[in-house]
């Protein structure tokens, strides 16, 4: 059947082609830009532990990638966030972490974090916490201020992946 035209919807602009190319080129230039430089000269690093841990002791720690399914502030606590995590077992894991000063709960949902999963359960504010999320912490030189960064990994790492 001649003369029938099938229209396929697209997300392309119907505007001026040159304008489109300018926007595309500008976006490409921005992507090529150097990543933001971070000045670490004002960071105070704590000394390493002098006490050594033997391999058998270290290997008893079970570090796992966990996916944040839900994160909420714990009522009546200024510090605690309650995480509902997928640890790859098929059963949700609850971990509480005192990081509310550094993160809002909604910004952590969907992230892949690292947890130690074989610590004994500990009750905080009446809620049982089953593990600990790993963070990097540092102080600024000549200051009492502390920075905390949750260890986040690539979202392609599946829940339950073991770290060695």
Secondary structure, DSSP 4 states (H G I P E B T S, - for coil): -TT-------S---S-HHHHHHHHHHHHHHHHSPPPP---TTEEPPPPPSS---HHHHHT--EEEEEEEEEEEPTT-SS-EEEEEE-SSSSEEEEEES-TTT--GGGTTT-EEEEE--SPPEEETTEEE-SEE-EEEEEETTS--EEEEE-EE-TTSPTTPBP-
